[in-house]
Amino acid sequence: MLGSAHGVVVDFAELSDPGRDPSKQVNEDASGYAETPIGHLAVVCDGMGGHEAGREASHTAVRCIIDAARAQGPGVLPGLVLKHAIEQAGRAVYALGGAAQAAHRPGSTCVAVLLHPGGAEVAHAGDSRAYLVRDGRIERLTRDHSMVQELVESRMLSPEQALGHPDANKITRALGIAPEVAVEVRPEPLGLAPGDVLLLASDGLTDLVTDPELLDVVRRRVQNGTAVVCQELVALANARGGHDNVTALVLALVELPPATTARGTVIDRPSGTLITEPKGTLVDPDSAPAKTLFDDGAPRPTLPGLTQVDGGDRRTEPGLSARAPSFAHDEPPHLAVRPTSSSRLLLWLAIVLVGSALAAVAAWALRRSVHRGGDRQEEMVPPPEVKAPPKPGNVTAPDAAETPANAPRDDADAGS
């Protein structure tokens, strides 16, 4: 179902189921959604105290929170509106058990979000949770107020050991257990962007479905509507045993106003990153706020009744747009760069110079190759002519041939 408040359009759905445990067929969970003078309000409560008492506690808490938020007038911070509404609900739930102390008083956990043009306020008490799904990721926005979570934070238990721990149902904060409840409120609004999905859930869902599985269901099914997401989440928890009541409430952000103001929110980037101002004193609402990079001094539309500044924790900056350009998942925008005329001239000049250099090198190599071939030809001299030696039968003794016939003989020959 679509809802609109101050230009913020959401698709929301809620579903609560008693689960599969025969002893818990009285559903002690409760959820609610309302459009208030400040923005969209969504609440999930998980009752305690046994059947009817727990059911009455959770329903009383949801009804009281919505009524208190609707009754708030202008000039109050959205975060304080949510905090005071939950505190008032805590007193109402405490009154259900009477003034006397009892071992098992009616009580209820609570998680709530308040969406306005400047972001989302998140507050809770107990172990019901809030999640943000954005850009294919899931972020847990709340910290369980439970004994097991304290053991994990003190490193006495690992997150894996915490799953299925026998003390998992022992919580340290809840509405109605004491006259006043310590509500944990997010210190600054959560920046929002179209396409964000907020999921509120009781522990009957988060005990049986892991955070990656919650993300998978939301990513696959949100295009079919938030009601389909709720149905699949509850069905998944029941398919795994449904040992407790199961509640899911889903808000998908469809549209934000192009230029809005909300106290306590300074949007630094289109992704919705927030800057938290250091603590200080109250600022006169009539005085002009300090300019930011986004403020050109021109008048901008302002959400009525949201001009006062929180007690130094956050500051209003008027006229900041919460709409962000959308790109494909994990794909950065591509910027086209066109060369100027001077850059084209330099490019062609470089090409000509490189071509000339290459041509000169080629000519030099060719000329050197030709010279080397000529040198080799000049150095090739034919071998000298070789005469054949005379045959052995034709050899004559040089002395016999050269001695004349009438020459005188040796003395030996003469004596003979």
C-alpha positions as CSV (number, residue, x, y, z in Angstrom):
1,M,0.0,0.0,0.0
2,L,1.3,3.5,-0.9
3,G,1.4,6.2,1.7
4,S,2.5,9.8,1.4
5,A,3.5,12.4,4.1
6,H,5.2,15.7,3.4
7,G,6.2,14.6,-0.1
8,V,7.7,11.3,1.1
9,V,6.1,8.4,-0.6
10,V,6.4,4.8,0.7
11,D,5.1,1.4,-0.2
12,F,4.4,-0.4,3.1
13,A,3.1,-3.7,4.3
14,E,2.9,-5.6,7.6
15,L,2.2,-9.2,8.5
16,S,2.1,-11.0,11.9
17,D,1.6,-14.7,12.4
18,P,1.3,-16.8,15.6
19,G,3.9,-19.3,14.3
20,R,3.8,-23.1,14.6
21,D,4.2,-23.6,18.3
22,P,0.9,-25.0,19.6
23,S,1.5,-23.3,23.0
24,K,1.9,-19.8,21.4
25,Q,-1.2,-19.6,19.2
26,V,-2.2,-16.4,21.0
27,N,-0.2,-13.9,19.0
28,E,1.6,-11.5,21.4
29,D,3.2,-9.5,18.6
30,A,1.6,-6.3,17.3
31,S,2.5,-3.9,14.5
32,G,1.2,-0.6,13.2
33,Y,1.7,2.1,10.6
34,A,0.4,5.7,10.6
35,E,0.9,9.0,8.8
36,T,1.6,11.6,11.4
37,P,2.0,15.4,11.2
38,I,5.8,14.8,11.1
39,G,6.0,11.8,8.8
40,H,5.5,8.1,8.4
41,L,5.5,6.1,11.6
42,A,6.0,2.3,11.7
43,V,6.1,0.2,14.9
44,V,6.7,-3.5,15.8
45,C,6.2,-4.7,19.4
46,D,6.6,-8.2,20.9
47,G,4.6,-8.7,24.1
48,M,5.7,-10.6,27.2
49,G,4.0,-11.8,30.4
50,G,2.0,-14.7,29.1
51,H,-0.6,-14.9,26.4
52,E,-3.3,-12.3,27.1
53,A,-1.1,-10.1,29.2
54,G,1.6,-10.0,26.5
55,R,-1.0,-9.4,23.8
56,E,-2.5,-6.5,25.7
57,A,1.0,-5.1,26.4
58,S,2.1,-5.1,22.7
59,H,-1.2,-3.7,21.4
60,T,-1.3,-1.0,24.1
61,A,2.3,0.0,23.2
62,V,1.6,0.3,19.5
63,R,-1.6,2.3,20.0
64,C,0.0,4.6,22.5
65,I,3.1,5.3,20.3
66,I,0.9,6.2,17.3
67,D,-1.4,8.4,19.4
68,A,1.5,10.3,21.0
69,A,3.2,10.9,17.6
70,R,-0.1,12.2,16.1
71,A,-0.6,14.5,19.0
72,Q,2.7,16.3,18.8
73,G,2.6,19.9,17.6
74,P,5.2,21.9,15.6
75,G,8.6,22.8,16.9
76,V,9.7,19.4,18.3
77,L,12.5,17.4,16.8
78,P,11.4,14.2,15.1
79,G,13.8,12.1,17.1
80,L,12.4,13.5,20.4
81,V,8.9,12.9,19.1
82,L,9.7,9.2,18.7
83,K,11.6,9.0,22.0
84,H,8.8,10.6,24.0
85,A,6.1,8.5,22.3
86,I,7.9,5.3,23.3
87,E,8.5,6.5,26.9
88,Q,4.8,7.4,27.2
89,A,3.9,3.9,25.9
90,G,6.3,2.4,28.5
91,R,4.3,4.1,31.3
92,A,1.0,2.9,29.8
93,V,2.3,-0.7,29.7
94,Y,3.6,-0.5,33.2
95,A,0.2,0.7,34.4
96,L,-1.3,-2.6,33.0
97,G,0.5,-4.5,35.8
98,G,-0.6,-2.3,38.6
99,A,1.6,-0.5,41.1
100,A,2.8,-3.6,43.0
101,Q,6.0,-5.3,41.9
102,A,5.5,-8.8,40.3
103,A,7.7,-11.5,39.0
104,H,6.0,-11.5,35.6
105,R,4.6,-8.1,34.7
106,P,3.2,-7.4,31.3
107,G,5.9,-6.0,29.1
108,S,6.8,-5.5,25.4
109,T,9.8,-4.9,23.3
110,C,9.5,-2.1,20.7
111,V,11.2,-1.0,17.5
112,A,10.0,2.1,15.6
113,V,11.0,4.3,12.7
114,L,9.7,7.8,11.8
115,L,10.4,8.8,8.2
116,H,10.4,12.5,7.4
117,P,11.9,14.5,4.5
118,G,15.2,14.8,6.2
119,G,15.7,11.1,7.0
120,A,14.5,8.4,9.4
121,E,14.6,8.4,13.1
122,V,15.1,4.9,14.7
123,A,14.4,4.0,18.3
124,H,14.0,0.7,20.2
125,A,14.0,-1.1,23.5
126,G,14.5,-4.9,23.6
127,D,15.5,-7.3,20.8
128,S,13.1,-6.4,18.0
129,R,15.2,-5.2,15.2
130,A,15.3,-2.6,12.4
131,Y,17.3,-3.2,9.1
132,L,18.2,-1.0,6.1
133,V,18.5,-2.6,2.7
134,R,20.3,-0.4,0.2
135,D,22.4,-1.0,-3.0
136,G,22.4,-4.8,-2.5
137,R,23.5,-4.6,1.2
138,I,21.8,-5.0,4.5
139,E,22.6,-3.1,7.6
140,R,21.3,-3.7,11.1
141,L,20.2,-0.4,12.6
142,T,19.6,-1.6,16.1
143,R,21.5,-3.4,18.8
144,D,19.7,-6.1,20.8
145,H,19.1,-5.3,24.5
146,S,19.7,-8.8,25.6
147,M,22.1,-10.8,27.8
148,V,23.4,-12.7,24.9
149,Q,24.3,-9.5,23.0
150,E,26.1,-8.2,26.1
151,L,28.1,-11.4,26.2
152,V,29.0,-11.0,22.5
153,E,30.1,-7.4,23.0
154,S,32.3,-8.4,25.9
155,R,33.8,-11.2,23.7
156,M,32.7,-13.9,26.0
157,L,30.6,-15.4,23.2
158,S,31.2,-15.3,19.5
159,P,28.3,-14.4,17.1
160,E,28.1,-18.0,16.1
161,Q,27.8,-19.2,19.7
162,A,25.1,-16.6,20.3
163,L,22.8,-18.3,17.8
164,G,20.5,-20.7,19.6
165,H,22.0,-19.8,23.1
166,P,19.7,-20.9,25.9
167,D,19.5,-17.3,27.3
168,A,18.6,-15.8,24.0
169,N,15.2,-14.9,25.2
170,K,16.4,-12.9,28.2
171,I,16.3,-9.2,27.4
172,T,17.6,-6.3,29.5
173,R,15.2,-3.5,28.4
174,A,11.5,-3.5,27.7
175,L,8.4,-1.4,28.0
176,G,6.4,-2.0,31.2
177,I,9.1,-3.7,33.3
178,A,9.9,-0.5,35.2
179,P,8.0,2.8,35.5
180,E,10.5,4.4,33.0
181,V,12.2,2.7,30.1
182,A,15.6,3.7,28.7
183,V,14.8,4.1,25.0
184,E,17.8,3.9,22.6
185,V,17.5,6.5,19.8
186,R,19.7,6.8,16.9
187,P,21.9,9.8,17.5
188,E,21.2,11.3,14.1
189,P,18.6,10.7,11.4
190,L,19.3,8.0,8.9
191,G,19.8,9.5,5.4
192,L,17.4,8.1,2.9
193,A,17.3,7.7,-0.9
194,P,14.7,6.4,-3.3
195,G,14.9,2.6,-3.4
196,D,15.8,2.1,0.3
197,V,13.9,-0.6,2.1
198,L,13.4,-0.5,5.9
199,L,12.5,-3.8,7.6
200,L,11.2,-4.1,11.2
201,A,11.0,-7.6,12.7
202,S,10.3,-9.4,15.9
203,D,12.7,-12.0,17.2
204,G,10.4,-14.8,15.9
205,L,11.7,-13.9,12.5
206,T,15.3,-13.0,13.2
207,D,15.9,-16.1,15.3
208,L,15.2,-18.3,12.3
209,V,16.2,-16.2,9.3
210,T,19.8,-14.8,9.0
211,D,20.6,-11.3,7.8
212,P,21.9,-12.5,4.4
213,E,18.7,-14.5,3.9
214,L,16.6,-11.4,4.8
215,L,18.6,-9.5,2.2
216,D,18.0,-12.2,-0.4
217,V,14.2,-12.2,0.1
218,V,14.0,-8.4,-0.1
219,R,16.1,-8.1,-3.2
220,R,14.2,-10.8,-5.1
221,R,10.7,-9.9,-4.1
222,V,10.5,-6.1,-3.4
223,Q,9.7,-5.4,-7.1
224,N,6.6,-7.4,-6.6
225,G,5.5,-5.3,-3.6
226,T,6.2,-5.1,0.1
227,A,3.3,-7.4,0.9
228,V,5.0,-10.2,-1.0
229,V,8.2,-9.6,0.9
230,C,6.4,-9.9,4.2
231,Q,4.6,-13.1,3.1
232,E,7.8,-14.8,2.1
233,L,9.7,-13.8,5.2
234,V,6.9,-15.1,7.5
235,A,6.6,-18.3,5.5
236,L,10.4,-18.9,5.7
237,A,10.4,-18.6,9.5
238,N,7.4,-20.9,9.8
239,A,9.0,-23.4,7.5
240,R,11.9,-23.6,9.9
241,G,9.7,-24.4,12.9
242,G,8.0,-21.1,13.7
243,H,8.8,-21.5,17.4
244,D,7.5,-18.0,18.2
245,N,5.2,-15.4,16.9
246,V,6.5,-13.9,13.7
247,T,6.1,-10.3,12.6
248,A,7.5,-8.3,9.6
249,L,6.9,-4.7,8.6
250,V,8.4,-3.4,5.4
251,L,8.7,0.2,4.1
252,A,10.1,0.8,0.6
253,L,10.9,4.4,-0.1
254,V,9.4,5.4,-3.5
255,E,9.9,9.1,-3.7
256,L,11.4,12.0,-1.8
257,P,10.6,15.7,-2.3
258,P,13.2,17.4,-4.5
259,A,14.1,20.1,-1.9
260,T,13.2,19.7,1.8
261,T,14.5,20.6,5.2
262,A,14.4,18.4,8.4
263,R,16.1,19.2,11.6
264,G,19.2,17.4,12.4
265,T,20.0,16.3,8.8
266,V,22.8,17.6,6.7
267,I,23.1,15.5,3.5
268,D,26.7,15.5,2.4
269,R,26.5,13.3,-0.7
270,P,23.7,12.0,-2.9
271,S,24.1,8.6,-1.3
272,G,22.7,10.1,1.9
273,T,25.8,10.3,4.1
274,L,25.1,12.5,7.1
275,I,27.3,14.9,8.9
276,T,26.7,15.1,12.7
277,E,27.4,18.5,14.1
278,P,29.3,18.6,17.5
279,K,27.4,19.1,20.6
280,G,26.7,22.7,21.6
281,T,23.9,25.0,22.6
282,L,20.5,25.7,21.2
283,V,20.4,28.0,18.2
284,D,17.9,30.8,17.8
285,P,15.4,29.5,15.2
286,D,15.0,33.1,14.0
287,S,18.7,33.4,13.2
288,A,20.0,32.4,9.8
289,P,21.8,29.1,9.8
290,A,25.4,28.9,8.6
291,K,25.8,28.3,4.9
292,T,27.1,25.1,3.5
293,L,28.5,24.0,0.2
294,F,25.0,23.3,-0.9
295,D,23.4,26.6,0.2
296,D,23.5,29.4,-2.3
297,G,21.5,31.8,-0.2
298,A,18.3,31.5,-2.1
299,P,15.1,30.8,-0.2
300,R,14.1,27.2,-0.1
301,P,10.9,25.5,1.0
302,T,10.9,24.3,4.6
303,L,8.8,21.6,6.4
304,P,6.4,23.4,8.8
305,G,7.3,23.1,12.4
306,L,10.7,21.7,12.0
307,T,12.9,24.8,12.3
308,Q,14.1,24.4,15.8
309,V,17.5,22.8,16.4
310,D,18.1,19.9,18.8
311,G,20.1,20.6,22.0
312,G,23.3,20.9,20.1
313,D,23.4,17.4,18.7
314,R,22.2,18.2,15.2
315,R,21.6,21.3,13.1
316,T,19.2,22.1,10.3
317,E,20.4,23.1,6.9
318,P,17.7,24.4,4.6
319,G,17.2,23.5,1.0
320,L,19.2,20.3,0.7
321,S,18.0,17.8,-1.9
322,A,17.7,14.2,-0.9
323,R,17.2,12.9,-4.4
324,A,20.2,11.1,-5.8
325,P,21.2,10.1,-9.3
326,S,20.8,6.4,-9.8
327,F,23.4,4.2,-11.5
328,A,23.6,0.5,-12.1
329,H,24.5,-1.7,-9.1
330,D,28.3,-1.5,-8.5
331,E,28.8,0.4,-11.7
332,P,30.3,3.9,-11.6
333,P,29.0,6.6,-13.9
334,H,30.8,7.0,-17.2
335,L,32.0,10.4,-18.1
336,A,32.5,11.3,-21.8
337,V,35.5,13.6,-22.5
338,R,35.6,15.5,-25.8
339,P,39.0,16.8,-27.0
340,T,39.3,20.5,-27.8
341,S,40.6,22.0,-31.0
342,S,44.0,22.7,-29.5
343,S,44.3,19.1,-28.2
344,R,43.4,17.8,-31.7
345,L,46.2,19.9,-33.3
346,L,48.7,18.6,-30.8
347,L,47.6,15.1,-31.4
348,W,48.0,15.4,-35.2
349,L,51.4,17.1,-34.7
350,A,52.6,14.2,-32.5
351,I,51.4,11.7,-35.1
352,V,53.3,13.5,-37.9
353,L,56.5,13.6,-35.8
354,V,56.3,10.0,-34.9
355,G,55.6,9.0,-38.6
356,S,58.6,11.1,-39.8
357,A,60.9,9.5,-37.2
358,L,59.8,6.0,-38.2
359,A,60.4,6.7,-41.9
360,A,63.9,8.1,-41.2
361,V,64.7,5.0,-39.2
362,A,63.5,2.7,-42.0
363,A,65.5,4.6,-44.7
364,W,68.6,4.4,-42.6
365,A,68.2,0.7,-42.0
366,L,67.6,0.1,-45.8
367,R,70.7,2.1,-46.7
368,R,72.9,0.3,-44.2
369,S,71.7,-3.0,-45.5
370,V,72.7,-2.1,-49.1
371,H,76.2,-0.9,-48.1
372,R,76.8,-4.1,-46.2
373,G,75.9,-6.2,-49.3
374,G,78.4,-4.2,-51.5
375,D,81.2,-4.6,-49.0
376,R,80.7,-8.4,-48.9
377,Q,80.9,-8.5,-52.8
378,E,84.2,-6.5,-52.9
379,E,85.8,-8.8,-50.4
380,M,85.1,-12.0,-52.4
381,V,88.4,-12.6,-54.4
382,P,88.6,-15.7,-56.6
383,P,91.2,-18.3,-55.4
384,P,94.6,-18.6,-57.3
385,E,95.0,-21.1,-60.1
386,V,96.5,-24.4,-59.0
387,K,98.7,-26.4,-61.4
388,A,98.4,-30.2,-61.4
389,P,101.6,-32.1,-60.3
390,P,103.4,-34.3,-62.9
391,K,102.7,-38.0,-63.1
392,P,105.3,-40.4,-61.5
393,G,106.1,-42.3,-64.8
394,N,107.2,-39.3,-66.7
395,V,109.8,-38.1,-64.1
396,T,113.4,-38.0,-65.3
397,A,116.5,-37.6,-63.2
398,P,117.6,-34.1,-63.6
399,D,121.3,-35.1,-63.5
400,A,120.9,-37.8,-66.3
401,A,119.0,-35.5,-68.5
402,E,121.2,-32.6,-68.1
403,T,124.6,-34.5,-68.4
404,P,126.0,-34.6,-71.9
405,A,127.1,-37.9,-73.5
406,N,130.8,-37.0,-73.8
407,A,131.2,-35.8,-70.3
408,P,134.0,-37.4,-68.2
409,R,133.1,-40.2,-65.8
410,D,133.8,-40.6,-62.1
411,D,137.1,-42.0,-61.0
412,A,135.5,-45.2,-59.9
413,D,134.0,-45.8,-63.2
414,A,137.3,-45.0,-64.9
415,G,139.2,-47.6,-62.9
416,S,136.8,-50.3,-63.8
